[in-house]
Amino acid sequence: MADVNSLKVQIEELREKLHQLVIDKKGNFVDHEVAQLSAQLDELIVAYEKVK
């Protein structure tokens, strides 16, 4: 399993990517791509909470 610092970096990178995607999709939070990326971010956050 990834360490805490690695997870923090991954979470921040994915958060920034998600933020940009939402801008690109003009705020459409129900877009399939946005929902998929959000789910990936959720998984990373859960993993982080388990190891911190």
HELIX and SHEET records of a PDB file:
HELIX    1   1 VAL A    4  ASP A   24  1                                  21    
HELIX    2   2 HIS A   32  VAL A   51  1                                  20    
END                                                                             
